[in-house]
Amino acid sequence: MNYVVGNLEDPVFRPPSEWNALLIAVTNGCTHKCTFCSMYRSKTFSMRKDIEEIKKDIKRAGAYYGNRVRKIFFEDGNAFVVKPEILTELTEYAYKIHPNLEKVSSYAHAKDILKKSDEDLKRLADSGFTMVYVGIESGDDEVLKACKKGATQDDFALAAQKCYKAGIAWSGIFLLGLAGNDPEKSRKHAIESAKLINRMAPPTPIEWYISPLTLGVTPGTELWTQKSTGEFQPCTSTEILQELYTMIEYTSDDLKKCIFNSNHASNYVSLKGELAEDKETFLKVVEAGIKYPNLRRPDYLRRL
């Protein structure tokens, strides 16, 4: 259950791991409209201009929930677009109001991380901002361009390293099936994604997070239109699992402390563990899912 106060405009989204966080609106909507995403289509992007009003929300939550708040998630789709000094000010204030606060995080776009200097990111980390959740989707630049992600493999690799240097944890999200059911494109999407995972590894062993999700083509998106015209053909469940197998197979055996999690409801198989240490186990589970369809999560449980 999330802790909420005013100024959140429905629909509200947050990472699964932030299910018990206090949600604070800093922006509304998202700065990008990727071809596959329907999450923020009903919203026009805006930033809350009055910082004191945001602080009032944080303080009001303190009055409502007392010392129960341990995590705060800055909404909405890309709160990290906000100037670093504002994010730092809000983070510092959040810790002042909530004595048991342990984590402050937000969604972030790679380009907005890259626009901030190393010094800006370090000050933000020092204030207590702990993690960014980044929708990477693919390591394949052709796929990234086609879905209008607005970033390249190089951008994501550099953004991850900038976050590590500052002391901000990294959680990257990939989207299985985004290349469609062309076997060559699907395989390239998986291999390039693995290559990016390898490039994003921290220079020193610290925990970092990778989560693959499975594409769902939803009404109101460009991808839905492309599907209806035949321009885009979705992958079958078998092809999705083959993509996941290839992605894992091509990751380096030397990755350290990479927490890999496919527990999201969209996925056909559930994996959780350290990528390098559990790689062979992961591959066996995915291979079993490919061979035996009855081991896959049924579609009625995947309807999000």
C-alpha positions in Angstrom: 0.0 0.0 0.0 1.3 3.4 -1.0 1.2 6.5 1.2 -0.4 9.3 -0.7 -1.2 13.0 -0.2 -2.8 15.5 -2.6 -1.7 16.8 -6.0 -1.4 13.3 -7.6 -3.3 13.2 -10.9 -4.7 9.8 -12.0 -3.5 7.5 -13.3 -0.6 7.1 -11.0 2.3 4.8 -11.7 5.4 3.7 -9.8 7.9 0.9 -9.8 6.7 -2.4 -8.3 9.4 -2.2 -5.6 7.9 1.2 -4.5 4.6 -0.3 -3.4 5.0 1.0 0.1 6.5 4.4 -0.7 5.1 7.8 -0.1 4.3 9.2 -3.5 5.0 12.9 -4.0 4.1 14.8 -7.2 7.0 16.8 -8.5 6.0 16.6 -12.2 2.9 15.5 -14.0 3.0 13.2 -17.0 6.2 12.2 -18.9 8.6 14.2 -21.0 8.6 11.5 -23.7 5.9 9.6 -25.7 7.4 6.3 -26.6 5.5 4.4 -29.3 4.8 1.5 -27.0 3.7 3.4 -23.8 0.2 4.3 -22.9 0.8 5.1 -19.3 0.8 8.9 -19.5 -1.3 9.5 -22.7 -4.1 11.3 -20.8 -1.7 13.8 -19.2 0.1 16.9 -20.6 3.6 17.1 -19.1 4.2 19.9 -16.6 6.5 20.6 -13.7 5.1 21.9 -10.4 6.5 25.4 -10.1 5.8 26.1 -6.5 8.4 24.3 -4.5 6.9 25.4 -1.2 3.6 23.6 -2.2 5.6 20.4 -2.8 7.1 20.8 0.7 3.7 21.3 2.1 2.7 17.9 0.7 5.8 16.3 2.3 5.0 17.9 5.6 1.3 17.0 5.4 2.3 13.4 4.9 4.4 13.6 8.0 1.3 14.7 9.9 -0.8 12.0 8.4 1.6 9.1 8.7 3.9 10.0 11.5 7.2 8.1 11.4 5.9 5.3 9.2 7.3 6.6 5.9 10.6 4.9 5.0 10.6 5.5 1.2 9.6 8.4 -1.0 9.1 8.2 -4.7 9.0 11.5 -6.7 6.3 11.3 -9.3 5.5 11.3 -12.2 6.9 9.7 -15.4 10.3 11.5 -15.3 10.7 13.7 -12.2 14.5 13.7 -12.8 14.0 16.3 -15.5 13.7 18.8 -12.7 16.7 21.0 -11.9 19.2 19.2 -9.5 19.1 22.0 -6.9 15.3 21.6 -6.6 15.6 17.8 -6.3 18.3 18.3 -3.7 16.2 20.8 -1.7 13.2 18.5 -1.8 15.2 15.5 -0.8 16.8 17.3 2.2 13.4 18.5 3.3 12.0 15.0 3.1 14.6 13.7 5.5 14.0 16.6 7.8 10.3 15.8 8.0 10.4 12.0 8.0 12.8 10.7 10.7 12.8 7.1 9.5 13.2 7.9 5.8 15.7 5.5 4.1 15.2 5.9 0.4 14.3 8.7 -2.1 13.9 7.7 -5.8 12.3 8.6 -9.1 12.0 7.5 -12.7 14.7 9.1 -14.9 15.5 9.4 -18.6 19.1 8.9 -19.6 19.4 12.3 -21.2 18.3 14.1 -18.0 20.9 12.3 -16.1 23.5 13.2 -18.7 22.5 16.9 -18.5 23.4 17.1 -14.9 27.0 17.5 -13.9 28.9 15.1 -11.8 28.9 17.7 -9.0 25.1 18.1 -9.3 24.6 14.3 -9.0 27.0 14.0 -6.1 25.2 16.8 -4.2 21.9 15.1 -4.9 23.2 11.7 -3.7 24.7 13.3 -0.6 21.3 14.8 0.2 19.9 11.3 0.4 18.5 10.7 -3.1 19.3 7.0 -3.5 18.0 5.5 -6.8 16.9 6.1 -10.3 14.6 3.8 -12.3 15.5 4.0 -16.0 13.3 2.7 -18.8 16.1 1.4 -21.1 13.9 -1.0 -23.2 16.7 -2.1 -25.5 20.4 -1.9 -26.2 19.7 -1.9 -30.0 20.0 1.6 -31.3 17.6 0.8 -34.2 14.9 -0.4 -31.8 15.5 2.6 -29.6 15.1 5.0 -32.6 12.0 3.1 -33.8 10.2 3.4 -30.4 11.2 7.1 -30.0 13.1 6.5 -26.8 15.3 9.6 -27.4 18.5 7.9 -26.2 21.2 5.5 -27.5 23.1 2.5 -26.0 26.0 4.9 -25.4 23.7 7.3 -23.5 22.5 4.6 -21.2 26.0 3.2 -20.5 27.3 6.7 -19.7 24.3 7.6 -17.6 24.7 4.5 -15.5 28.4 5.2 -14.9 27.6 8.8 -13.9 25.1 7.6 -11.3 27.6 5.1 -9.8 30.2 7.8 -9.6 27.8 10.0 -7.7 26.6 7.3 -5.4 23.1 6.9 -6.9 21.8 3.3 -7.4 20.8 2.2 -10.9 17.7 0.1 -11.8 17.4 -0.5 -15.5 14.2 -1.9 -17.3 14.3 -3.7 -20.6 11.3 -4.6 -22.7 11.2 -8.1 -24.3 9.4 -8.2 -27.6 10.0 -4.6 -28.6 11.7 -5.6 -31.9 8.7 -7.6 -33.0 8.7 -11.2 -34.3 11.3 -10.8 -37.0 13.8 -13.5 -35.8 16.9 -11.5 -36.9 15.7 -8.2 -35.3 14.5 -10.0 -32.1 17.9 -11.7 -31.7 19.8 -8.5 -32.3 17.6 -6.7 -29.7 18.5 -9.4 -27.1 22.2 -9.5 -27.9 22.6 -5.7 -27.9 20.6 -5.5 -24.7 23.1 -8.0 -23.1 25.9 -5.9 -24.5 24.5 -2.8 -22.8 24.0 -4.7 -19.5 27.7 -5.6 -19.6 28.6 -2.0 -20.3 26.5 -0.7 -17.4 28.3 -2.8 -14.8 29.7 -0.6 -12.0 33.5 -0.2 -11.8 33.5 -1.5 -8.2 31.1 -4.2 -6.9 27.9 -2.5 -5.6 24.3 -3.7 -6.0 22.6 -2.7 -9.3 19.4 -3.9 -10.8 18.1 -5.2 -14.1 14.5 -6.0 -14.8 13.1 -7.3 -18.1 9.4 -6.8 -18.7 7.3 -8.2 -21.6 5.7 -5.9 -24.2 2.0 -5.5 -24.2 0.6 -3.6 -27.2 -2.1 -1.3 -25.8 -4.7 0.9 -27.4 -3.9 4.6 -27.9 -0.2 4.0 -28.8 1.6 4.2 -32.1 2.5 0.6 -31.7 -1.1 -0.4 -31.5 -1.7 1.4 -34.9 1.4 -0.3 -36.3 0.0 -3.6 -35.2 -3.4 -3.0 -36.8 -1.8 -2.1 -40.1 0.6 -5.1 -40.0 3.7 -2.9 -39.7 4.4 -4.5 -36.4 3.9 -8.1 -35.5 4.2 -9.0 -31.8 6.3 -11.9 -30.6 4.7 -15.2 -29.5 5.3 -16.3 -25.9 7.9 -18.8 -27.2 9.7 -16.0 -29.1 9.7 -13.8 -25.9 11.3 -16.6 -23.9 13.9 -17.2 -26.7 14.7 -13.5 -26.5 15.1 -13.7 -22.7 17.3 -16.7 -23.0 19.6 -15.0 -25.5 19.8 -11.8 -23.4 20.9 -13.8 -20.4 23.2 -16.0 -22.4 25.2 -13.1 -23.8 25.7 -11.3 -20.5 29.2 -11.5 -19.1 30.0 -14.2 -16.5 32.0 -11.5 -14.6 29.1 -9.3 -13.6 29.1 -8.5 -9.9 26.1 -7.9 -7.7 23.7 -7.5 -10.6 20.2 -8.3 -9.2 18.2 -9.7 -12.0 14.4 -9.8 -11.6 11.7 -10.9 -14.0 9.0 -11.2 -11.3 6.9 -8.5 -13.1 3.4 -9.8 -13.9 3.9 -9.3 -17.6 6.6 -12.0 -17.8 6.1 -15.6 -18.7 8.7 -16.9 -16.2 9.8 -15.6 -12.8 13.6 -15.2 -12.1 15.3 -13.5 -9.3 18.9 -13.6 -8.2 22.4 -12.4 -9.0 22.8 -12.5 -12.7 26.3 -14.0 -12.9 26.0 -16.4 -10.0 22.6 -17.7 -11.0 23.0 -17.5 -14.8 23.0 -21.2 -15.5 19.9 -21.7 -13.3 18.2 -18.8 -15.1 18.9 -20.4 -18.4 17.6 -23.8 -17.4 14.4 -22.2 -16.1 13.9 -20.2 -19.3 14.7 -23.3 -21.4 12.1 -25.3 -19.6 9.6 -22.5 -20.3 10.4 -22.7 -24.0 10.1 -26.5 -24.1 7.0 -26.8 -21.8 4.3 -24.1 -22.3 2.5 -25.3 -19.2 5.3 -23.9 -17.1 4.7 -20.4 -18.4 2.6 -17.8 -16.4 -0.9 -18.1 -18.0 -2.3 -15.1 -19.9 -5.1 -14.5 -17.5 -2.5 -13.8 -14.8 -0.6 -11.5 -17.2 -3.6 -9.2 -17.9 -2.3 -5.9 -16.4 
